[in-house]
Amino acid sequence: MKQVKRYLGIVWILLAPTVIYFLLSSAIEHIDSKKKDPINDPVIWIIILAIFTPITIGLMIFGWYALKGEYNRLPENSKDS
């Protein structure tokens, strides 16, 4: 199980920049000054990027800790922290 956690840590680390790349490329592709469709509004894309960027950074940090083995021993109760 420890190895699975480490492999998934690598997956999370690689997934985070990939998600940011696809979000940025979609934003660049869909933003249009004519605003014929609501998805082309730049305000929507700014909100999407502002919400998902910290989430993906957290995903990368989570993957780093999983790769380092920080989650190998989990506390049994609240006194074991």
C-alpha beads as a LAMMPS data file, in Angstrom:
LAMMPS data file: protein, C-alpha beads

81 atoms
80 bonds

1 atom types
1 bond types

-500.0 500.0 xlo xhi
-500.0 500.0 ylo yhi
-500.0 500.0 zlo zhi

Masses

1 110.0

Atoms # bond

1 1 1 0.000 0.000 0.000
2 1 1 2.901 2.334 0.701
3 1 1 4.174 1.934 -2.849
4 1 1 0.720 2.659 -4.259
5 1 1 0.640 5.902 -2.273
6 1 1 4.045 6.872 -3.647
7 1 1 3.061 6.079 -7.231
8 1 1 -0.134 8.057 -6.835
9 1 1 1.976 10.911 -5.462
10 1 1 3.800 10.995 -8.786
11 1 1 0.444 10.949 -10.587
12 1 1 -0.843 13.918 -8.550
13 1 1 2.368 15.870 -9.112
14 1 1 2.129 15.350 -12.872
15 1 1 -1.623 15.894 -13.011
16 1 1 -1.603 19.359 -11.436
17 1 1 0.472 21.189 -14.101
18 1 1 -1.412 19.308 -16.816
19 1 1 -4.739 20.577 -15.502
20 1 1 -3.412 24.149 -15.303
21 1 1 -2.083 23.880 -18.862
22 1 1 -5.428 22.691 -20.225
23 1 1 -7.325 25.351 -18.294
24 1 1 -5.068 28.110 -19.610
25 1 1 -5.187 26.815 -23.180
26 1 1 -8.986 26.547 -23.014
27 1 1 -9.215 30.062 -21.625
28 1 1 -7.027 31.450 -24.393
29 1 1 -9.012 29.550 -27.006
30 1 1 -12.476 30.506 -25.762
31 1 1 -12.066 34.132 -24.714
32 1 1 -13.636 36.292 -27.402
33 1 1 -14.253 40.029 -27.358
34 1 1 -17.529 39.664 -29.295
35 1 1 -19.085 37.627 -26.436
36 1 1 -21.566 35.720 -28.567
37 1 1 -21.568 32.821 -26.117
38 1 1 -21.395 33.073 -22.289
39 1 1 -18.359 30.756 -22.191
40 1 1 -16.412 33.382 -24.158
41 1 1 -16.686 35.977 -21.390
42 1 1 -13.254 36.667 -19.849
43 1 1 -14.745 37.182 -16.371
44 1 1 -15.916 33.569 -16.268
45 1 1 -12.461 32.320 -17.202
46 1 1 -10.803 34.524 -14.590
47 1 1 -13.115 33.049 -11.958
48 1 1 -12.454 29.492 -13.160
49 1 1 -8.695 30.026 -13.092
50 1 1 -8.840 31.741 -9.690
51 1 1 -10.701 28.777 -8.211
52 1 1 -8.835 25.895 -9.817
53 1 1 -5.264 27.207 -9.578
54 1 1 -5.054 26.895 -5.761
55 1 1 -6.769 23.509 -5.955
56 1 1 -4.158 22.201 -8.368
57 1 1 -1.335 23.668 -6.290
58 1 1 -2.771 21.822 -3.292
59 1 1 -2.956 18.667 -5.389
60 1 1 0.720 19.043 -6.237
61 1 1 1.634 19.559 -2.564
62 1 1 -0.469 16.515 -1.622
63 1 1 1.400 14.477 -4.239
64 1 1 4.758 15.689 -2.939
65 1 1 3.915 14.581 0.591
66 1 1 2.634 11.243 -0.693
67 1 1 5.854 10.772 -2.645
68 1 1 7.942 11.571 0.435
69 1 1 6.020 8.983 2.470
70 1 1 4.376 11.364 4.919
71 1 1 1.129 9.367 4.783
72 1 1 2.664 5.984 5.608
73 1 1 1.644 6.158 9.267
74 1 1 -1.724 7.674 9.982
75 1 1 -2.830 8.481 13.557
76 1 1 -5.245 6.047 15.191
77 1 1 -6.943 8.693 17.327
78 1 1 -6.722 12.401 18.030
79 1 1 -3.993 11.948 20.679
80 1 1 -1.665 10.255 18.153
81 1 1 -1.021 13.344 16.073

Bonds

1 1 1 2
2 1 2 3
3 1 3 4
4 1 4 5
5 1 5 6
6 1 6 7
7 1 7 8
8 1 8 9
9 1 9 10
10 1 10 11
11 1 11 12
12 1 12 13
13 1 13 14
14 1 14 15
15 1 15 16
16 1 16 17
17 1 17 18
18 1 18 19
19 1 19 20
20 1 20 21
21 1 21 22
22 1 22 23
23 1 23 24
24 1 24 25
25 1 25 26
26 1 26 27
27 1 27 28
28 1 28 29
29 1 29 30
30 1 30 31
31 1 31 32
32 1 32 33
33 1 33 34
34 1 34 35
35 1 35 36
36 1 36 37
37 1 37 38
38 1 38 39
39 1 39 40
40 1 40 41
41 1 41 42
42 1 42 43
43 1 43 44
44 1 44 45
45 1 45 46
46 1 46 47
47 1 47 48
48 1 48 49
49 1 49 50
50 1 50 51
51 1 51 52
52 1 52 53
53 1 53 54
54 1 54 55
55 1 55 56
56 1 56 57
57 1 57 58
58 1 58 59
59 1 59 60
60 1 60 61
61 1 61 62
62 1 62 63
63 1 63 64
64 1 64 65
65 1 65 66
66 1 66 67
67 1 67 68
68 1 68 69
69 1 69 70
70 1 70 71
71 1 71 72
72 1 72 73
73 1 73 74
74 1 74 75
75 1 75 76
76 1 76 77
77 1 77 78
78 1 78 79
79 1 79 80
80 1 80 81
